[in-house]
Amino acid sequence: MAVTLYVGNLPWSATEDDVAETFSTLGPVAAVRIITDRNSGRSRGFGFVEVEGVEMEEAIQQMNGVELGGRRLTVGPAKPRPDRH
């Protein structure tokens, strides 16, 4: 079973590969999505990571506060997307 985590405080320079490498200590990373600004294409400083074979609480405890690119990550459970009608 995979868990989807919210990852905040990402450095602007972080790539999806950087994030996947950081979270690979938990288990296989199924997907990484860094959210970007529609107009500029720049990172908005947060994203989502889907990791397999780990419990949500364990993943949050291990990764919250881990440093990436000089910034301490904020990790929590991802909330479902609201319907956009």
Stockholm file with secondary structure:
# STOCKHOLM 1.0

chainA/1-85         MAVTLYVGNLPWSATEDDVAETFSTLGPVAAVRIITDRNSGRSRGFGFVEVEGVEMEEAIQQMNGVELGGRRLTVGPAKPRPDRH
#=GR chainA/1-85 SS CEEEEEEESCCTTCCHHHHHHHHTTTSCEEEEEEEECTTTCCEEEEEEEEEESCCHHHHHHHHTTCEETTEECEEEECCCCCCCC
#=GC SS_cons        CEEEEEEESCCTTCCHHHHHHHHTTTSCEEEEEEEECTTTCCEEEEEEEEEESCCHHHHHHHHTTCEETTEECEEEECCCCCCCC
//
